[in-house]
Amino acid sequence: MKFCGTIFSLISRFWLPIILIVTTTLIVLAYHSVHFQTQSTPVNQLVTSILGEPQTFNTAFNQAGVNIFGLTYEGLVKENPVTGKVEPALAESWRISDDKLRIVFNLRSGLKWSDGKPLTADDVVFTYKDIYLNEEIPTVVIDTFRIGETRALPKVRKLDEHRIEFILPEPYVPFLGMTVADVLPAHVFQASVKAKDKEGKPMFLTKWGTDTPVDQLITNGPYILERYDIGQRLVFRRNPYYWRKDAQGNSQPYIERIVWQIVASTDTSLLQFRSGGLDVEALEPQHFSLLKRQEKQGNYKIYAQPSFRPEFLVFNLNKATRDGKPLVDPVKSRWFNTVEFRQAVAYAIDRQTMLNNTFQGLGKVENSPILAQSPYYLSPTEGLKVYDYNPQKAKELLLKAGFKYNDKNQLLDTLGNRVRFSLITGAGSKTTDAIGSQIKQDLSKIGIAVDFVTMVNNALVDKLLNSQDWETSFGSFLSSLEPNDLAGVWTPQNGGPLFNLSPRTGHKPIQGREVADWEAEIGKLYSQAAQEFDQAKRKAIYAKTQRLAQEYLPCIYLINRLEMLAVRNSIQGIKYSAKYTPIAHKFWNIHEIKVTQ
């Protein structure tokens, strides 16, 4: 998931010119420091930026959008985001049995890890059996592999050095796409999975944190992490053992080095791009007009497509306690768990104004958890409920639910409590600052006070997924054309959705979590859709999930922006996909891209 925003600063007019001078100087210095080349030693490289630091170098535990794994690892298959189809990766082919219960993958010949050791079926079986499907290891993917009503896990076995068989408990349409999961090196991790610490937990849990020396990281993807300077940059170099070759037999990727500059805000990265220090820049809406006017002069091209990460606001509906303390203040929990309250909030947010002002009209108002680009999308004309701006309707719903107003037009609950709650998001973006500010202003018009708070992304992820002590939040999940890719966001069986989350394996337990009837029904429908191979029937099932999601509204969908990427004309071979724009590595076909002088 990715949540973004910017921390507000108070700077006096006297100091501002000095700070701008220092900032510009640092940007120029940074530009020269990342271009490790001279006229006598040219380096074929691409330089971009990331907002924040990686959380881990162990792909099994990654929870953040800022991560290295799109460059350093591959799975058995890869999704083509342009066509939506599953394509071969480490596996050159596969065969699905007639009863849809068995899939046999055939690995490519000659696969190697970045240390030169062979990559075989043993690595694949180890990755799935000992890590991803191991109940003792709280990976972020184990729950996504639980299949059907029984939540049974698939089985995996080695047939020979190049063939692996997965055995499913029941037919499961999305399973092939789930084998995009990164394959890990058995010769590196096997001992740490078997060895236990003093608490009896696998030592693997502590392997490959961000303090691990980069020369110890073994990969199978197109790149190796060569250098990590905390707070400054990550540098990747081409993996000499990567398997891909072009039609002429030339090794891929073509780019020798990729540099990620770590920046504190999108303003910083924009300045670096305009000064020539970056080759690629993901554009905020407010920057589009400026950069579009300078497109020819700046020798770059702007790519744009509808986003795969619609913005939404989410309520914490979890009624559970941890160590005797409620995750959410019981007073506020009663508000959030009142459907009329959530619907009133939806009616009170002026999303069209948000689109026009914050996003400069570059996108559309979003109404569904399933992308409009998806063949399973249910449109408003087909019966999807929408919440167009109507503050009067919002007030009527609140009064109907027992809320009331005092003489200052402040909203009070039935016990006389002032309705006030916090809204959190990540730091670093003016766009999310503007979204939060507008939500705060819009809700004040119906008497609700909002405390808008931004925080660094790693702290936000920890609060949302681990401590779970939050009230409301907004941000975005990277979505897909296949709705089941977000099954974990909507089904209570897979650890629960963000709005009613169960703690992941290895975290402190909670007591008293409740699953509403509508939430359980959505979970059942997702399970049905995953077993239905008829496309028309699958669409009808997903239509029901969207109707329930919009009626009970645990998440209020806001805007689906245009995803925009400015790329130097020296970068050739791009097959642009908006799905990858917000991700650190930006390009899904990085192995095909070339840098020309």
C-alpha positions as CSV (number, residue, x, y, z in Angstrom):
1,M,0.0,0.0,0.0
2,K,1.1,3.6,-0.4
3,F,0.0,6.6,1.6
4,C,1.6,9.9,0.8
5,G,1.6,13.5,2.1
6,T,3.8,16.3,3.3
7,I,4.7,17.5,6.9
8,F,3.8,21.2,7.4
9,S,6.6,23.5,8.4
10,L,6.5,27.1,9.8
11,I,9.3,29.2,8.3
12,S,9.8,32.9,8.8
13,R,10.1,35.2,5.8
14,F,13.6,36.1,6.9
15,W,14.9,32.6,6.7
16,L,13.1,31.5,3.6
17,P,15.6,33.0,1.0
18,I,18.5,31.5,2.8
19,I,16.9,28.0,3.0
20,L,16.1,28.2,-0.7
21,I,19.7,29.0,-1.6
22,V,21.0,26.1,0.6
23,T,18.4,23.7,-0.9
24,T,19.3,24.6,-4.4
25,T,23.0,24.1,-3.6
26,L,22.3,20.7,-2.1
27,I,20.3,19.7,-5.2
28,V,23.2,20.7,-7.5
29,L,25.7,18.7,-5.3
30,A,23.3,15.8,-5.2
31,Y,23.1,15.8,-9.0
32,H,26.9,15.6,-9.4
33,S,27.2,13.0,-6.7
34,V,24.8,10.5,-8.2
35,H,26.1,10.8,-11.7
36,F,29.1,8.6,-11.1
37,Q,30.6,9.3,-14.5
38,T,33.2,11.5,-16.3
39,Q,33.9,12.1,-19.9
40,S,36.5,9.3,-19.9
41,T,34.3,6.8,-17.9
42,P,30.7,7.1,-19.1
43,V,28.2,5.1,-17.2
44,N,24.9,4.0,-18.7
45,Q,22.5,4.8,-15.9
46,L,19.0,6.0,-15.0
47,V,18.3,8.3,-12.0
48,T,15.0,8.7,-10.3
49,S,13.7,9.4,-6.8
50,I,11.8,7.8,-4.0
51,L,9.8,9.3,-1.1
52,G,11.1,7.8,2.1
53,E,13.2,4.7,3.0
54,P,12.7,1.0,2.4
55,Q,11.4,-0.9,5.4
56,T,13.2,-4.2,4.7
57,F,15.4,-6.1,2.3
58,N,13.5,-9.3,2.9
59,T,10.6,-9.5,0.3
60,A,8.7,-11.9,2.5
61,F,8.0,-9.2,5.1
62,N,7.6,-6.1,2.9
63,Q,4.5,-4.0,3.6
64,A,5.5,-0.8,1.9
65,G,5.3,0.7,-1.6
66,V,8.9,1.9,-1.3
67,N,10.9,-1.3,-1.8
68,I,13.7,-2.7,-3.9
69,F,12.0,-5.9,-5.0
70,G,10.6,-4.9,-8.4
71,L,14.3,-4.6,-9.5
72,T,15.8,-7.4,-7.6
73,Y,13.4,-10.3,-7.7
74,E,11.1,-12.3,-9.9
75,G,8.5,-15.0,-9.5
76,L,7.4,-17.9,-11.6
77,V,5.2,-15.6,-13.7
78,K,4.8,-11.9,-14.3
79,E,1.7,-9.8,-15.0
80,N,1.8,-7.6,-18.1
81,P,0.0,-4.5,-16.8
82,V,-0.7,-3.3,-20.4
83,T,-2.6,-6.4,-21.4
84,G,-3.6,-7.7,-18.0
85,K,-2.3,-11.1,-18.9
86,V,0.0,-13.4,-17.0
87,E,3.3,-14.0,-18.8
88,P,6.3,-16.4,-18.2
89,A,9.1,-15.3,-16.0
90,L,11.3,-17.8,-14.1
91,A,8.9,-20.4,-15.4
92,E,8.9,-20.6,-19.2
93,S,5.6,-22.5,-19.3
94,W,2.9,-24.2,-17.2
95,R,0.1,-26.7,-17.6
96,I,-3.2,-26.7,-15.7
97,S,-5.0,-30.0,-15.2
98,D,-8.5,-30.5,-16.6
99,D,-10.0,-30.5,-13.1
100,K,-8.2,-27.2,-12.4
101,L,-6.6,-28.6,-9.2
102,R,-3.0,-29.1,-10.4
103,I,-0.6,-26.7,-12.0
104,V,2.9,-27.8,-13.2
105,F,5.5,-25.1,-13.9
106,N,8.5,-25.7,-16.1
107,L,11.5,-23.6,-15.1
108,R,13.9,-22.1,-17.6
109,S,17.2,-23.9,-18.1
110,G,20.3,-22.3,-16.8
111,L,18.7,-20.0,-14.3
112,K,21.2,-18.6,-11.7
113,W,21.2,-16.4,-8.6
114,S,23.3,-13.2,-8.5
115,D,26.1,-15.1,-6.8
116,G,26.3,-17.5,-9.8
117,K,24.7,-20.5,-8.0
118,P,22.0,-22.5,-9.9
119,L,18.3,-21.6,-9.3
120,T,16.3,-24.8,-9.4
121,A,13.0,-26.4,-8.4
122,D,14.4,-26.7,-4.9
123,D,14.4,-22.9,-4.5
124,V,10.8,-22.7,-5.6
125,V,9.6,-25.5,-3.3
126,F,11.6,-24.0,-0.4
127,T,10.2,-20.5,-1.1
128,Y,6.6,-21.7,-1.0
129,K,6.7,-24.6,1.4
130,D,9.1,-23.3,4.0
131,I,8.4,-19.5,3.8
132,Y,5.2,-18.4,2.1
133,L,3.0,-21.4,3.3
134,N,4.8,-21.8,6.7
135,E,2.4,-21.0,9.6
136,E,5.4,-20.2,11.8
137,I,6.5,-17.3,9.5
138,P,4.2,-14.3,9.4
139,T,4.7,-13.3,5.8
140,V,2.5,-10.7,4.2
141,V,1.3,-13.3,1.6
142,I,0.3,-16.4,3.6
143,D,-3.3,-15.3,4.1
144,T,-3.7,-14.5,0.3
145,F,-2.8,-18.2,-0.4
146,R,-5.7,-19.5,1.7
147,I,-8.3,-20.9,-0.7
148,G,-12.1,-21.1,-0.4
149,E,-14.3,-21.4,2.6
150,T,-12.0,-23.8,4.3
151,R,-9.0,-21.4,3.9
152,A,-6.8,-24.3,3.1
153,L,-3.3,-23.8,1.8
154,P,-2.1,-25.3,-1.5
155,K,0.6,-28.0,-1.5
156,V,3.8,-27.8,-3.5
157,R,6.2,-30.5,-4.6
158,K,9.3,-31.0,-6.8
159,L,8.8,-33.3,-9.8
160,D,12.4,-32.9,-11.0
161,E,15.1,-30.2,-11.2
162,H,13.0,-28.0,-13.6
163,R,9.4,-28.9,-12.7
164,I,7.2,-27.9,-9.8
165,E,3.6,-29.0,-9.1
166,F,1.1,-27.1,-7.1
167,I,-1.9,-29.0,-5.8
168,L,-5.0,-26.9,-4.9
169,P,-7.7,-27.8,-2.4
170,E,-10.3,-26.6,-4.9
171,P,-10.4,-24.8,-8.3
172,Y,-9.2,-21.3,-7.8
173,V,-9.1,-18.9,-10.8
174,P,-6.6,-16.3,-9.4
175,F,-4.0,-18.8,-8.3
176,L,-1.8,-18.6,-11.5
177,G,-1.5,-14.8,-11.0
178,M,-0.5,-15.3,-7.4
179,T,2.7,-17.1,-8.5
180,V,4.2,-13.7,-9.2
181,A,5.5,-14.0,-5.6
182,D,9.2,-13.6,-5.5
183,V,11.3,-16.8,-5.4
184,L,14.0,-16.7,-2.7
185,P,17.4,-18.5,-2.5
186,A,17.3,-21.8,-0.5
187,H,21.0,-21.9,-0.1
188,V,20.9,-18.5,1.8
189,F,17.8,-18.9,3.9
190,Q,17.3,-22.6,4.6
191,A,19.4,-22.8,7.7
192,S,17.7,-19.7,9.2
193,V,14.2,-21.2,8.7
194,K,15.2,-24.3,10.6
195,A,17.2,-22.6,13.4
196,K,15.2,-21.1,16.2
197,D,15.8,-18.2,18.6
198,K,15.3,-18.2,22.4
199,E,11.6,-17.8,22.0
200,G,11.4,-20.7,19.5
201,K,10.8,-18.5,16.5
202,P,12.6,-19.1,13.2
203,M,15.8,-17.0,12.8
204,F,14.5,-16.2,9.3
205,L,12.3,-13.5,10.9
206,T,15.4,-11.3,11.5
207,K,17.1,-12.0,8.2
208,W,17.9,-9.2,5.7
209,G,16.8,-6.0,7.5
210,T,17.9,-2.8,6.0
211,D,21.1,-2.9,8.1
212,T,22.3,-6.0,6.1
213,P,25.4,-5.3,4.1
214,V,24.3,-5.0,0.5
215,D,27.0,-7.5,-0.7
216,Q,25.1,-10.2,1.3
217,L,21.9,-9.8,-0.7
218,I,21.4,-12.5,-3.3
219,T,18.8,-11.8,-6.0
220,N,17.4,-13.3,-9.2
221,G,16.0,-10.1,-10.8
222,P,17.5,-7.8,-13.3
223,Y,19.5,-5.8,-10.7
224,I,21.6,-6.2,-7.6
225,L,21.6,-3.6,-4.8
226,E,25.1,-2.2,-4.9
227,R,24.9,0.6,-2.3
228,Y,22.5,2.1,0.3
229,D,23.3,5.4,1.8
230,I,20.6,6.0,4.4
231,G,18.7,9.2,3.8
232,Q,20.5,9.8,0.5
233,R,20.3,7.1,-2.2
234,L,20.1,3.5,-3.3
235,V,22.3,2.4,-6.2
236,F,21.6,-0.8,-8.2
237,R,23.8,-2.4,-10.8
238,R,23.0,-4.9,-13.5
239,N,22.8,-8.6,-12.5
240,P,25.3,-10.4,-14.7
241,Y,23.4,-13.7,-14.2
242,Y,19.9,-12.4,-15.1
243,W,18.2,-14.8,-17.6
244,R,16.6,-12.5,-20.1
245,K,18.1,-11.9,-23.6
246,D,16.7,-10.0,-26.5
247,A,15.9,-11.4,-30.0
248,Q,19.5,-10.9,-31.1
249,G,20.9,-12.8,-28.1
250,N,22.0,-9.7,-26.2
251,S,21.8,-9.8,-22.4
252,Q,19.2,-7.7,-20.6
253,P,18.7,-5.4,-18.9
254,Y,20.5,-2.8,-21.0
255,I,20.9,-0.1,-18.3
256,E,24.0,-0.7,-16.2
257,R,23.1,1.3,-13.1
258,I,19.9,2.7,-11.6
259,V,20.1,5.3,-8.9
260,W,17.2,6.2,-6.5
261,Q,17.6,9.6,-4.8
262,I,15.8,9.6,-1.4
263,V,13.8,12.8,-1.1
264,A,11.7,14.3,1.7
265,S,9.0,15.7,-0.6
266,T,7.7,15.8,-4.1
267,D,8.8,19.5,-4.3
268,T,12.4,18.4,-3.8
269,S,12.2,15.8,-6.6
270,L,10.5,18.3,-8.9
271,L,13.4,20.7,-8.4
272,Q,15.9,18.0,-9.1
273,F,14.1,16.9,-12.3
274,R,13.9,20.5,-13.6
275,S,17.6,21.0,-12.9
276,G,18.5,17.9,-14.8
277,G,19.4,15.7,-11.7
278,L,16.6,13.2,-12.4
279,D,15.7,11.3,-15.6
280,V,12.2,10.4,-14.4
281,E,9.6,12.3,-12.3
282,A,6.1,11.2,-11.2
283,L,4.0,14.3,-11.5
284,E,1.7,15.8,-8.9
285,P,-1.4,17.3,-10.5
286,Q,-0.4,20.9,-9.6
287,H,2.9,20.5,-11.4
288,F,1.4,19.2,-14.7
289,S,0.7,22.6,-16.4
290,L,4.2,23.9,-15.7
291,L,6.0,20.8,-16.9
292,K,3.7,20.4,-19.9
293,R,4.6,23.9,-21.1
294,Q,8.3,23.1,-20.8
295,E,8.1,19.6,-22.3
296,K,9.9,20.4,-25.6
297,Q,12.4,22.8,-24.0
298,G,13.2,20.3,-21.2
299,N,13.7,17.4,-23.7
300,Y,11.3,15.1,-22.0
301,K,7.9,13.5,-22.6
302,I,4.9,13.2,-20.2
303,Y,3.0,9.9,-20.1
304,A,-0.5,9.7,-18.6
305,Q,-3.1,7.0,-17.9
306,P,-5.9,6.5,-15.3
307,S,-4.4,5.4,-12.0
308,F,-4.4,2.0,-10.5
309,R,-4.5,3.5,-7.0
310,P,-7.7,5.4,-6.3
311,E,-7.8,7.6,-3.2
312,F,-10.1,6.6,-0.4
313,L,-11.0,7.4,3.1
314,V,-11.3,4.5,5.5
315,F,-12.9,4.2,9.0
316,N,-11.4,1.9,11.7
317,L,-14.5,-0.2,12.5
318,N,-12.6,-2.7,14.7
319,K,-14.4,-3.1,18.1
320,A,-11.6,-5.3,19.6
321,T,-9.3,-4.6,22.5
322,R,-5.6,-5.4,23.1
323,D,-4.3,-5.8,26.6
324,G,-7.7,-4.6,27.9
325,K,-7.6,-1.4,26.0
326,P,-9.9,-0.7,23.0
327,L,-8.2,-0.1,19.7
328,V,-10.6,2.7,19.0
329,D,-12.2,4.9,21.7
330,P,-15.6,3.2,22.3
331,V,-17.4,6.6,21.9
332,K,-15.9,7.1,18.4
333,S,-16.3,3.5,17.5
334,R,-20.0,3.8,18.0
335,W,-20.0,6.7,15.5
336,F,-17.9,4.9,12.9
337,N,-20.0,1.7,13.2
338,T,-23.2,3.6,12.4
339,V,-23.8,3.2,8.7
340,E,-25.7,6.5,8.5
341,F,-22.7,8.3,10.0
342,R,-20.4,6.9,7.3
343,Q,-22.9,7.7,4.5
344,A,-23.3,11.3,5.9
345,V,-19.5,11.7,5.7
346,A,-19.6,10.6,2.1
347,Y,-22.3,13.0,1.2
348,A,-20.4,15.8,3.0
349,I,-17.2,15.5,0.9
350,D,-17.3,17.6,-2.3
351,R,-15.3,15.2,-4.5
352,Q,-16.0,17.2,-7.7
353,T,-14.4,20.3,-6.2
354,M,-11.5,18.1,-4.9
355,L,-11.0,16.8,-8.5
356,N,-11.2,20.3,-10.0
357,N,-8.9,22.0,-7.4
358,T,-6.5,19.5,-6.0
359,F,-6.2,17.3,-9.1
360,Q,-6.6,20.1,-11.7
361,G,-9.4,18.0,-13.3
362,L,-6.8,15.3,-14.1
363,G,-8.8,12.2,-13.3
364,K,-12.4,11.3,-12.3
365,V,-14.6,10.9,-9.2
366,E,-14.3,7.3,-8.0
367,N,-17.3,5.3,-6.7
368,S,-16.2,1.7,-6.6
369,P,-13.5,-0.5,-5.0
370,I,-13.1,-2.1,-8.5
371,L,-11.3,0.0,-11.1
372,A,-13.3,1.5,-14.0
373,Q,-10.6,-0.1,-16.3
374,S,-11.5,-3.6,-15.0
375,P,-14.0,-5.7,-17.0
376,Y,-15.7,-6.4,-13.6
377,Y,-16.5,-2.8,-12.8
378,L,-20.1,-1.9,-12.0
379,S,-21.0,1.6,-13.2
380,P,-23.6,3.9,-11.6
381,T,-25.8,3.5,-14.6
382,E,-25.8,-0.3,-13.8
383,G,-27.0,0.3,-10.3
384,L,-24.0,1.3,-8.2
385,K,-24.9,3.6,-5.4
386,V,-23.1,7.0,-5.4
387,Y,-22.7,9.8,-2.9
388,D,-22.8,13.1,-4.8
389,Y,-22.1,16.2,-2.7
390,N,-25.1,16.9,-0.6
391,P,-24.5,18.4,2.9
392,Q,-28.2,18.7,3.6
393,K,-28.7,15.0,3.0
394,A,-25.7,14.4,5.3
395,K,-27.3,16.4,8.1
396,E,-30.6,14.5,7.6
397,L,-28.9,11.2,7.9
398,L,-27.1,12.3,11.1
399,L,-30.3,13.5,12.7
400,K,-32.0,10.3,11.8
401,A,-29.2,8.4,13.5
402,G,-29.8,10.3,16.7
403,F,-27.1,13.0,16.4
404,K,-27.9,16.6,17.2
405,Y,-26.5,20.1,16.8
406,N,-25.8,22.7,19.5
407,D,-26.2,26.4,19.1
408,K,-22.7,26.6,17.6
409,N,-23.7,24.2,14.8
410,Q,-21.3,21.6,16.3
411,L,-22.4,18.0,15.9
412,L,-23.1,16.0,19.1
413,D,-23.9,12.4,19.6
414,T,-26.8,11.0,21.6
415,L,-24.7,11.3,24.9
416,G,-23.7,14.9,24.2
417,N,-20.2,14.2,23.0
418,R,-18.7,16.5,20.5
419,V,-18.0,14.6,17.2
420,R,-14.3,15.0,16.6
421,F,-11.8,12.5,15.3
422,S,-8.3,12.3,13.8
423,L,-7.5,11.7,10.1
424,I,-4.1,10.4,9.3
425,T,-2.0,10.0,6.2
426,G,1.6,9.8,5.0
427,A,3.9,12.7,4.6
428,G,5.6,14.2,1.6
429,S,3.0,15.3,-1.0
430,K,1.1,18.5,-1.5
431,T,-1.7,16.6,-3.1
432,T,-2.5,14.6,0.1
433,D,-2.1,17.8,2.1
434,A,-4.8,19.4,0.0
435,I,-7.1,16.3,0.2
436,G,-6.8,16.2,4.0
437,S,-7.4,20.0,4.3
438,Q,-10.5,19.8,2.1
439,I,-12.0,16.8,4.0
440,K,-11.4,18.8,7.2
441,Q,-13.1,21.9,5.8
442,D,-16.0,19.9,4.2
443,L,-16.8,18.0,7.4
444,S,-16.7,21.2,9.4
445,K,-19.7,22.4,7.4
446,I,-21.8,19.6,8.9
447,G,-20.5,20.2,12.4
448,I,-17.7,17.5,12.5
449,A,-14.2,18.5,13.7
450,V,-11.3,16.7,12.1
451,D,-7.7,16.7,13.4
452,F,-5.6,16.2,10.2
453,V,-2.2,14.6,10.9
454,T,0.6,13.5,8.5
455,M,3.4,11.1,9.4
456,V,6.3,9.4,7.7
457,N,5.2,6.4,5.7
458,N,6.9,3.7,7.8
459,A,5.2,5.0,10.9
460,L,1.9,5.2,9.1
461,V,2.1,1.6,8.0
462,D,3.0,0.5,11.5
463,K,0.0,2.3,13.0
464,L,-2.4,1.0,10.4
465,L,-1.3,-2.7,10.2
466,N,0.5,-3.4,13.6
467,S,-0.6,-1.2,16.5
468,Q,-4.0,-0.6,14.9
469,D,-4.7,2.4,17.1
470,W,-6.1,4.8,14.6
471,E,-9.5,6.4,13.8
472,T,-9.7,7.3,10.2
473,S,-7.1,7.5,7.4
474,F,-6.9,8.2,3.7
475,G,-4.5,7.0,1.0
476,S,-4.5,4.4,-1.7
477,F,-3.9,0.7,-2.4
478,L,-2.3,-0.4,-5.6
479,S,-5.1,-2.2,-7.4
480,S,-5.4,-4.4,-10.5
481,L,-7.8,-5.3,-13.3
482,E,-8.4,-8.6,-11.4
483,P,-10.5,-7.8,-8.3
484,N,-9.2,-10.8,-6.4
485,D,-5.8,-9.1,-6.1
486,L,-7.5,-7.0,-3.4
487,A,-9.4,-9.8,-1.8
488,G,-7.4,-9.3,1.4
489,V,-8.6,-5.7,1.5
490,W,-12.3,-6.9,1.5
491,T,-12.5,-10.4,3.0
492,P,-12.6,-11.0,6.8
493,Q,-11.1,-14.5,6.3
494,N,-7.7,-13.4,5.0
495,G,-6.7,-11.6,8.3
496,G,-9.4,-9.0,7.7
497,P,-9.7,-5.8,5.7
498,L,-7.9,-2.6,6.8
499,F,-11.2,-1.3,8.3
500,N,-11.5,-4.4,10.6
501,L,-8.1,-6.0,10.7
502,S,-6.9,-9.1,12.6
503,P,-3.3,-8.9,13.8
504,R,-0.9,-10.8,11.6
505,T,0.9,-13.8,12.8
506,G,3.6,-12.8,15.3
507,H,1.9,-9.7,16.5
508,K,0.0,-9.2,19.8
509,P,-3.5,-10.8,19.7
510,I,-6.7,-8.8,20.1
511,Q,-9.9,-9.8,21.8
512,G,-13.5,-9.1,20.8
513,R,-13.2,-8.5,17.1
514,E,-16.6,-8.7,15.4
515,V,-17.4,-9.3,11.7
516,A,-20.6,-7.6,10.5
517,D,-23.1,-9.6,8.3
518,W,-22.4,-7.5,5.3
519,E,-18.7,-7.9,5.7
520,A,-19.0,-11.7,5.9
521,E,-21.2,-11.6,2.8
522,I,-18.6,-9.7,0.8
523,G,-16.0,-12.4,1.9
524,K,-18.3,-15.2,0.7
525,L,-18.8,-13.5,-2.6
526,Y,-15.1,-13.0,-3.2
527,S,-14.6,-16.8,-2.5
528,Q,-17.4,-17.6,-5.0
529,A,-15.8,-15.4,-7.7
530,A,-12.4,-17.0,-7.2
531,Q,-13.9,-20.4,-8.0
532,E,-16.1,-19.3,-11.0
533,F,-14.5,-19.7,-14.4
534,D,-17.4,-18.2,-16.3
535,Q,-16.6,-14.5,-16.9
536,A,-20.3,-13.4,-17.0
537,K,-21.0,-15.1,-13.7
538,R,-17.9,-13.7,-12.1
539,K,-18.9,-10.2,-13.2
540,A,-22.3,-10.7,-11.6
541,I,-20.7,-11.8,-8.3
542,Y,-18.4,-8.9,-8.2
543,A,-21.3,-6.6,-9.0
544,K,-22.8,-7.7,-5.7
545,T,-19.6,-7.0,-3.8
546,Q,-19.6,-3.5,-5.1
547,R,-23.2,-2.8,-4.2
548,L,-22.5,-4.0,-0.6
549,A,-19.3,-2.0,-0.4
550,Q,-21.1,1.2,-1.5
551,E,-24.2,0.6,0.7
552,Y,-22.3,0.0,3.9
553,L,-19.4,2.2,3.0
554,P,-16.4,1.2,5.3
555,C,-14.3,3.0,2.7
556,I,-15.3,6.2,0.9
557,Y,-13.7,6.3,-2.6
558,L,-12.7,9.8,-3.6
559,I,-10.7,10.3,-6.8
560,N,-8.9,8.2,-9.3
561,R,-6.3,10.6,-10.6
562,L,-4.4,10.5,-13.9
563,E,-1.0,9.0,-13.2
564,M,1.6,11.1,-14.9
565,L,5.3,10.4,-15.5
566,A,7.8,12.8,-17.1
567,V,10.7,10.9,-18.7
568,R,13.8,12.3,-20.5
569,N,13.8,11.6,-24.2
570,S,17.1,9.8,-23.7
571,I,15.1,7.0,-22.1
572,Q,14.0,4.7,-24.9
573,G,11.8,1.5,-25.1
574,I,9.2,2.5,-22.6
575,K,5.9,0.6,-22.5
576,Y,4.1,2.9,-20.1
577,S,1.7,1.6,-17.4
578,A,0.1,3.8,-14.8
579,K,0.2,0.8,-12.5
580,Y,3.9,1.2,-12.0
581,T,4.1,5.1,-11.9
582,P,3.8,5.4,-8.1
583,I,6.2,2.5,-7.5
584,A,9.9,3.1,-6.9
585,H,11.1,1.4,-10.1
586,K,8.5,3.2,-12.3
587,F,8.8,0.9,-15.3
588,W,7.4,-2.6,-15.5
589,N,9.6,-3.5,-18.6
590,I,12.8,-2.2,-17.1
591,H,14.8,-5.0,-18.9
592,E,13.9,-3.5,-22.3
593,I,14.7,0.1,-21.6
594,K,17.8,1.8,-23.0
595,V,19.5,5.1,-22.2
596,T,20.8,7.0,-25.2
597,Q,23.1,10.0,-25.1
